Amino acid sequence: MKKTSGKAAAKHNAAKVAAKVASATDKIQIAAENVAQEIGNAVNAMETAGDAKVAQVKEEVKAVVEMVKEVKPEVAIQFRHYEVDMEEVTKRVKEDFEVRGNRGVEIKRIQIYVKPEDFTAYYVINDCEAGKVNLF
């Protein structure tokens, strides 16, 4: 049986954590979109039926949709004696994107790949613009 060095194990664990975080974030986003769609469909059905409580229900639905949209995971990456919050990394990614001449460009999708052993977060924005920022 081959022994894995501590450094290799840390790399492997960091990659597993990053993959799980990305997967969980995607699942939360998809769930929020699905809930918003279902609520919208329910409101449309009530409007069509002419229900007298549509206005009240619309307000309640809007409140639920806002609560669902506001749910954001708090994710921190720890490596050796360093720690960084992923919101901070995302902020740096957006700033780097703008500095590279994309000020005012609408960001529709952000993919961030964390590589702690290189102290770097690589990113792709809108499936076409790529770059990297310091992780810690």
C-alpha positions in Angstrom: 0.0 0.0 0.0 1.4 3.4 -1.0 1.5 6.1 1.6 0.2 9.5 0.7 2.2 12.5 1.8 0.5 15.1 4.0 0.9 17.7 1.2 -0.8 15.4 -1.4 -3.6 14.5 1.0 -4.2 18.2 1.7 -4.4 18.9 -2.1 -6.8 16.0 -2.5 -9.0 17.1 0.4 -9.0 20.7 -0.9 -10.1 19.6 -4.3 -12.8 17.5 -2.9 -14.1 20.4 -0.7 -14.0 22.8 -3.6 -16.0 20.4 -5.8 -18.6 19.8 -3.0 -18.9 23.6 -2.5 -19.5 24.2 -6.2 -22.0 21.4 -6.4 -23.9 22.6 -3.3 -24.0 26.2 -4.6 -25.3 25.0 -8.0 -28.0 22.9 -6.3 -29.1 25.8 -4.1 -29.4 28.1 -7.2 -31.4 25.5 -9.1 -33.7 24.9 -6.2 -34.3 28.7 -5.8 -35.1 29.0 -9.5 -37.5 26.0 -9.3 -39.3 27.4 -6.3 -39.6 30.8 -7.9 -41.0 29.2 -11.1 -43.6 27.1 -9.2 -44.7 30.1 -7.2 -45.0 32.2 -10.4 -47.1 29.4 -11.9 -49.4 29.4 -8.8 -49.9 33.1 -9.0 -50.7 33.0 -12.7 -53.3 30.2 -12.0 -54.9 32.3 -9.3 -55.1 35.4 -11.5 -56.7 33.4 -14.2 -59.3 32.0 -11.7 -60.1 35.5 -10.6 -59.6 34.8 -6.9 -60.4 37.8 -4.7 -57.3 37.3 -2.6 -54.8 37.4 -5.5 -53.2 40.7 -4.3 -52.7 39.4 -0.8 -51.3 36.1 -2.0 -49.0 37.9 -4.5 -47.4 39.9 -1.7 -46.9 36.7 0.4 -45.5 35.0 -2.7 -43.1 37.9 -3.3 -41.9 37.7 0.3 -41.3 33.9 0.0 -39.4 34.4 -3.3 -37.2 37.1 -1.7 -36.4 34.8 1.2 -35.5 32.0 -1.1 -33.3 34.2 -3.2 -31.5 35.6 -0.1 -30.3 32.1 1.1 -26.6 32.1 0.5 -24.1 29.6 1.9 -21.2 31.0 3.9 -18.1 29.1 2.5 -14.6 29.5 3.8 -11.5 27.8 2.4 -8.9 26.7 4.9 -5.4 25.7 3.9 -2.4 25.3 6.2 -2.7 28.3 8.5 -4.7 30.4 6.0 -8.4 31.0 5.7 -10.5 33.0 3.2 -14.2 33.6 2.8 -15.5 32.8 -0.7 -17.5 36.0 -0.8 -14.2 37.9 -0.5 -12.8 35.8 -3.4 -15.9 36.4 -5.5 -15.5 40.1 -4.8 -11.9 40.0 -6.0 -12.8 38.1 -9.1 -15.4 40.7 -10.0 -13.0 43.5 -9.4 -10.3 41.8 -11.5 -12.8 41.3 -14.3 -13.6 45.0 -14.3 -10.0 46.0 -14.2 -9.3 43.9 -17.3 -11.6 46.3 -19.3 -15.0 44.8 -18.6 -16.5 47.6 -16.6 -20.2 47.7 -17.2 -20.4 44.2 -18.7 -23.3 42.3 -17.2 -22.1 39.2 -15.3 -24.5 36.3 -16.0 -22.4 33.4 -14.7 -19.3 33.1 -12.6 -17.3 29.9 -12.2 -14.5 29.9 -9.6 -11.9 27.1 -9.3 -10.0 27.2 -6.0 -6.4 25.8 -6.0 -5.1 26.3 -2.4 -1.7 24.7 -3.0 -1.0 27.5 -5.6 -2.7 30.2 -3.4 -4.8 31.0 -6.5 -8.5 31.1 -7.5 -9.0 30.7 -11.2 -12.3 32.0 -12.8 -14.4 32.0 -15.9 -17.0 34.7 -16.4 -19.9 34.4 -18.9 -18.3 31.3 -20.2 -15.7 33.3 -22.1 -13.5 35.6 -19.9 -10.9 33.8 -17.8 -8.5 35.0 -15.2 -7.0 34.4 -11.8 -6.7 36.2 -8.4 -4.7 35.5 -5.3 -6.6 33.3 -2.9 -5.2 34.5 0.4 
